[in-house]
Amino acid sequence: MSIDARGSQVSLRREGAIAFVTLSNAGRLNAMTRAMWRTLRAVFDDVRGASGDAGLRCVVVRGEGGAFCAGGDISEYPSFRFEEPSLREFHENEVWAALQAMLDCPLPLVAQIEGACMGAGIEIASCCDIRLAGASARFGAPIAKLGFPMAPREAALVHGAIGDVLARDMLLAAGVHGAQRLYDAGFLLSVLPDNEVAAAAQDHATRIAALAPQTARLHKATFAALRAGAPSAHSLLATAYDYADSAEHREGIDAFLAKRKPNF
């Protein structure tokens, strides 16, 4: 965890099999500072390192105080956005490095989305496997009002997660949409009353944590390969069935045949 001079932070807390990653920037709807991006990468590097511990099985990503993330902290922008090298450094070595660390996480990620989910927020949410949102949540990336585009790899990530129609409206027309529209587009698994989102995210994570962790890791590897394209997906075939003699595989089948709950 890192706390900057204003108190913004990204924190990691573990409760049993579930890790909670919380974005916090008080008074700014958890807008991401540069320090927060760097810490988000470090947090997910730590999570990835701990993923070999079979006891850690799922991650919930959330914001503090009723908001997910309202975008980037614009108060920092004049200090680096007007020079090409520093702008490139920000997007490629800070923002994308953090998003890639999330994408590389071998554990399932559940997004607990409340309130604002804008710009950086929708990028972070796009890295998650399962997204649950409150009915009042709002989604967009109205950076056209600020005079700059979404960086290419970030735009490709969001485009792949929310679909062509909404991506074009968000980026070309600064469109902001409600949770129901994002549910209809397939971005959200569920839209819930605002006061039920946190409990639903934890319940979903608990359900995931009770399942076979090796299976989750293998599915995550398949999804990552599919996202990268056909050659990467094809390369999985060489090791796709290495789990044949694994303890989890045997336990799952044995438990089903014995009509008992599996012990993963």
N, C-alpha and C positions, 0 to 999 in steps of 0.2 A: 504494500500500500504506500502511496505517495500523496502528501498533502502540500499544495502549493501555498503561496503567500496569502491568497484570499480564502483558503480553506477548502477549495475544490479537491475532489479525490475520487479514486476508484478503489473500492475496498473488496476484499475477498474474505468470506467467512464460511466455514464448513459446519454443517449440522448433520452428523452421521454420514450417510451416503450421498448427500446433496451439498454442493457448493453454491453459495450465493455471491454473485458479482454485482455490486451496487454502484451506480453512477451518482455522484453528488456534486452539485454546484449551486449552493443555496442562493436564492434570489434570481437565478438565471435559468430556471427550469432544467437544470443539469446539463446546460450547454457544455460542450467538450472544449477544454483548454488544451494547449499543446502538451502540457504536463500530464493531463488525463489520458491523452492518446498514448503517450509513452508508457504510462503505468498500465493501461489496458493491455498493451502488448506483453508487458512483464507478467501481469496476472495470468494471462492465458498461457504464457510459456511455463509458468509455475504449475498451472492446472495440467498441462500436457505432461510435464515431468512426473506429476503425481498420479497420472491416469493408470500407471502400471499397478497401483494399489487397488486391488479388486473391491475394496470397501468404498471407493469414490466412484460414483456411477452416473451422475447427472449434474448439470449446471443450470441454475436459474439466473438470467440476466435481467436486471430491473433498475429503475431509477428511484431516487429518494423523494419523498414528499408529494406523491400524487402526480408526478410527471415522469416520463421515460427519458427523453432527451430532446431538447428544442433545437438542436443543430450544433454549429460551432460557436464558440465564444467570440463574437465579432469585435469585442473591445480589444482583442489582441491583433486583429488583422492588419492595421496600419504598420505594425512593426516588422512584417515579413512578406506581405502579399504583393508588394509592388516591385520586387526584384525577381527575375526568373529563377536564379539558383536557389534562393531561399523558399520560393513558392514550390519548386520541384521537390526540394528536401522535405517540406511539410507533407505534401501529398504522397510521395513515394516512400519515404523513409520513416514517417511518423504515422500518418493515417492508414496507408495501405498495409504497413507492417503490422499494425494492430488488427486490422480486419483479417489479414491473412492468418495471424495467430489464432483468431477465432475459427476461421474456416478449417484450419489444421487440427483443431481440437478433436481428439478421438472419442470424446464423451458427447452424448446428446445435450443440446442446448435448448432451453425453454425460455422464450422471451415473455416477460410479464409487462405488458404495455398499458400504461395509464397516462392520460392527458396527452401532452405534446409528444409527437414522434416525427420530428422534422429533420431533414438534411442528414447530419451525422447520425441522428437517431434512427432514421429509416435504413441507413447503411448498416448500422450495428444490428438492428432487428433482422435485416436480410441475411446475416450470417447465422442466424439461429435456425434450428431444425423445426421447432414448433412454436407458433406465436399465438398467444391469447391476449385479448384486448378488452378494455372497458368500453361501454357503449359511448362514452363521451370522448374517447381518444380521437385525435386528429392527426392526419398523415399528409406529408408533402415535402417539397424541397424547393421553396420559392426563391432560389438564389439568383434567378434572372432579375429579380428586383435589386440585387446587389451588384450586378454587372459582371458576373463570372459564371462559367459553366461548372458542372460537376466533373471532376477528374475522370479520365477515360475508364480506368479499371473500376472505380467506384460506381460510375454510371452503368457499366456492364453488369455489375453485381446487382444493383437495384432493378435494372431492366429485367434480368433473369428471374428475380423474385416476385415482382409485382405485375409483370407483363407489359407489352408494348403500349397499349392504349393509355394506361395510367402513367407510365413513365414519360411518355411524350407530353401528356397534359401537365404533369408536375414540373417538368423541366422547361417546356416551351411556353406554357401559359401560367406558370406559378400556381397551378391548381392545388388546392388543399381539399382533402376528402375525409369523410367520416369512416368510422370503423366498419359499418355495414357495407360500404362500397369496397373496402379492402377485403372483407370476407367474401363478397360476391366474386372478386377477382382471384380468389384462391390464396391470398397472402396470409390470411388469418384462419386458424383452426376454429376458433370460437369467439363470439362477441358476448360479453357478460355484463351484468350490472356492475357498475364501478366498484362497489364495495365487496364484490366477490372475486375479483381478478387475482388478488394475492393468494387466497386460499386455493383457487383453481389451479394456479401455476404450481403451487407446492404439491397439491394432490397429483397433478400430472407427473411431476418429477418423481414423486414417491412411487407411482405406478411403474415408471421406467426403471427406477432403481431396484425394483423387485424382480426384474427380468434378467436374462443372461447377459452379463457385461461383455463377454467375448462377441456375442451376436451383435450387440450394439456397435462395437468397434468395427466389425466386418461390414455392417451396413453403412457406417459412416465412410469407410474406405470406398465402397461402391458408389455412394452418392458423390464423393469427391472426384472419382474417376469420370463419372457421367458428366459432371460439371466441366471437367477439363476437355472432354470430347472423346470421340471413338477410339483413338490410339491408346489413350490411358485406360479406358474401360477394357479394351482387349488385353492389355498387359496383366490385368487381374486374373485372367484365366490360368496362368501358370501356378498360382498359389490358392486358387479359389476353394479348393477342397482339402486343404491342409488340416482343417479342423476335424477331420473324420474321426480321429481317435482321441479327441480332447475330452476332458472330464465333464465339461459343460454339456457337450453333445450327448454323451452317454447318460448324464443325469437327467436331461430333459426328456429323452425317450423313455428311460427306465421309470421316471415318475409318472409319465402319462400312462404307461402300461400297467403300473401298480395302482393307478387311480389315487395318487397322492400329490401334494403340492411339491414342485421341485425346489431344491435347496441350492440356489446359485450363490 
